[in-house]
Amino acid sequence: MRDLQPALENRRQQQLYRRRRVVEKCQGTALQINGQPLINFCSNDYLGLAGHPDVAAAMQQGIRDWGVGSGAAHLVTGHTAAHHALEEALADFTGYPRALLFSSGYMANQGVITALMGRGDTLFQDRLNHASLIDGGLLSRAKLKRYPHNETTTLAEQMALASGEKMIITDGVFSMDGDLALLPALATIAAGQQAWLMVDDAHGLGVLGEEGRGSVDHFSLGPAEVPILMGTLGKAFGTFGAFVAGSEALIETLIQQARSYIYTTAPPAAVAEATRASLRIVRQESWRRERLNELIGRLREHALKLGLPLMDSPTPIQPIVAGDAGRALAWSQQLESAGILVGAIRPPTVPVGSARLRITLSAAHSDPQFEQLLSALSRLQS
Ligand SMILES: *Cc1c(COP(=O)(O)O)cnc(C)c1O
């Protein structure tokens, strides 16, 4: 049994130590931590639905109707009419024949990849894909090829040499950079190679496209070009869980084979009811996306004026590159003293030398809150 302390100490010295903050109060974008009020600029609640009264009321009604826990896996007695109605609503929303609920995005990614890919197959993943996609790939035992970020020429070359079943997987919106995958080019390559194309749209759904249908819709693509769409419900939808949308045969295959679907408790029915309420708001209230776009434009204009190293992102994820981890931490501490909570993202979550502040915007940020962010950024000292 090895001593764990030296490795922990080593991490601390490299400014890579991770620690949790205890949130003492949370009212929408207003938090309290260590008695200090802070405005939250690091959540993924892009549309401000996590605390929406209609969503909360649907969850309370769901608890009255169904109780708190689902009590079993989907394949036993955990799959209620509430889950089923949400799956149908998600299929209708995304324009895919069917959708299947998972308990989390991490599990959805594992389930899909391991159900479809195995030894002798080849999986192609953008180097900046989310950790859950990489982990799912490792678990599947397929050969894993990671191509440089959005470099579709390299991908096409790698694919020409590959054997077995082939699958390309990409984030729709890259979670730490905020930029978009080049989906039209990926779709062309996948079609030419008779390969699967899977898009993890955790950060695109609700935010991009008509009615918030995400990055696939943003590029005017659909099930024909992107046969597997994964979406999470804990981000713009403001609730919890995830889903996979695809053909009838794909969804039935996942029900038979996806171990992270089969061997886990179904999410509470009340969460499904809450998500149905939030989906209605996502579709109908396009002012939330317009508000987000207004804030994105204003933040970018301000940061460029200040000469801050913004990354090229058109989404609510707006990273400012600090370079080394110590500087990213120092910046986030300066913002925190000014009442602004922004995450410092460090290796290994992002490549060494690209530690950054990851500012995320929400339609729920008020004008005074947003002004407070801008003024705190103006006073950042390198
Ligand atoms: C958050 C996230 C996930 C994981 O989803 P959870 O529901 O939080 O497990 C998967 N992929 C991407 C790109 C994400 O940002």
The ligand as an SDF file (V2000), in Angstrom:
LIG
                    3D

 15 15  0  0  0  0  0  0  0  0999 V2000
  -20.8500   17.6770  -19.0760 C   0  0  0  0  0  0  0  0  0  0  0  0
  -20.4440   16.8870  -20.2470 C   0  0  0  0  0  0  0  0  0  0  0  0
  -20.6580   15.5110  -20.3010 C   0  0  0  0  0  0  0  0  0  0  0  0
  -21.1280   14.7250  -19.1180 C   0  0  0  0  0  0  0  0  0  0  0  0
  -22.4810   14.9380  -18.8500 O   0  0  0  0  0  0  0  0  0  0  0  0
  -23.0140   14.6720  -17.3700 P   0  0  0  0  0  0  0  0  0  0  0  0
  -24.4850   14.5790  -17.5530 O   0  0  0  0  0  0  0  0  0  0  0  0
  -22.5820   15.8310  -16.5540 O   0  0  0  0  0  0  0  0  0  0  0  0
  -22.4020   13.3900  -16.9140 O   0  0  0  0  0  0  0  0  0  0  0  0
  -20.3620   14.8550  -21.4680 C   0  0  0  0  0  0  0  0  0  0  0  0
  -19.8470   15.5090  -22.5310 N   0  0  0  0  0  0  0  0  0  0  0  0
  -19.5970   16.8300  -22.5000 C   0  0  0  0  0  0  0  0  0  0  0  0
  -19.0230   17.4970  -23.7030 C   0  0  0  0  0  0  0  0  0  0  0  0
  -19.8870   17.5580  -21.3510 C   0  0  0  0  0  0  0  0  0  0  0  0
  -19.6140   18.8540  -21.2980 O   0  0  0  0  0  0  0  0  0  0  0  0
  1  2  1  0
  2  3  1  0
  2 14  2  0
  3  4  1  0
  3 10  2  0
  4  5  1  0
  5  6  1  0
  6  7  2  0
  6  8  1  0
  6  9  1  0
 10 11  1  0
 11 12  2  0
 12 13  1  0
 12 14  1  0
 14 15  1  0
M  END
$$$$
